Amino acid sequence: MDQMIEQGKSLLFELVPSSRSIGGTFTQVVLASAIISIVVGLLLCFFGYKLFRIFAALSGLIAGMAAGSAVVLLMNLEGTTATAVILGSSVLLCILCAVFRRIGAFVLTGVYGMATVAAIQMFFGRSAEIVVLIGAGIITVLAVLAAIFLTPMIMTVTGIAGGLMTGTSLVFLAEQVLDITLQPIVGYAVGGILAILGIWIQFILHSRKVGRHEKVYARKIKEEESRESEIEQARRILEEDGTEEESLEDSQEILLLEGEELEQKTVWSEEEAEEKEGVEGEKKTRKKKAGKEEAGEKESQEEEFVIFDLDD
């Protein structure tokens, strides 16, 4: 990082001789950039998945600028045409990455992965071009995996990229402010610790979010089940009321039938009694008539016997 700043200063001094008077301003801009890098790195490390759409849009903007610049260089475009191509590709890719999550995951993994590879390549030196090629192949595979397995890959990639960005920026800021010399390995070590901590925290936050969603879903299911149970209870109550009304109607019909049967039985008993009385009366009259007839026959026999005695 220090070598890059020194090269930038020397190049600025060679191109613009009067720029030596603004060397302090350049240093302030570099320090401000380091502070911004620390803030962005911490957000990326600990909240990369939560702020996914923002970082995906920024990644799309960066990738669009790079792609537009490559097109301009290949086609030798100049002036407003070159500017339009760069701006158009940047805006288009930014919108695509912000709207479509899988495209955003692919581009975000590619951009921050290549930035991480560049940081590692700076640690090994300029003669390690093979590191860039190997890293580019690995990042391409990771970008495809991120588009498929979005959540865990995004957490891992943002944690690593944010941790390394924060660690290297902290070391650079400490060297500039405290005027001490630190080895680059210190920045990578700090970045590695922050990356592990950031990935762990992101997974915890995501699991809590999933737990909250599951609780809300469970509440909805319980409410639906309680509503269904209440509806079933209401139906049962209505059915029981209907059966009770039917039983009351049946009992009333039975009572009416019983009452009618009792009336019929009483009528039948009265008729039978009258019939019995009539039969007994007829029997009595018949007996009386028979008695009278027998008495008359006896009297006639006695008279005949008496008359027969007189003749003798």
Order of alpha helices (4+ residues) and beta strands (2+ residues): alpha-alpha-alpha-alpha-alpha-alpha-alpha-alpha
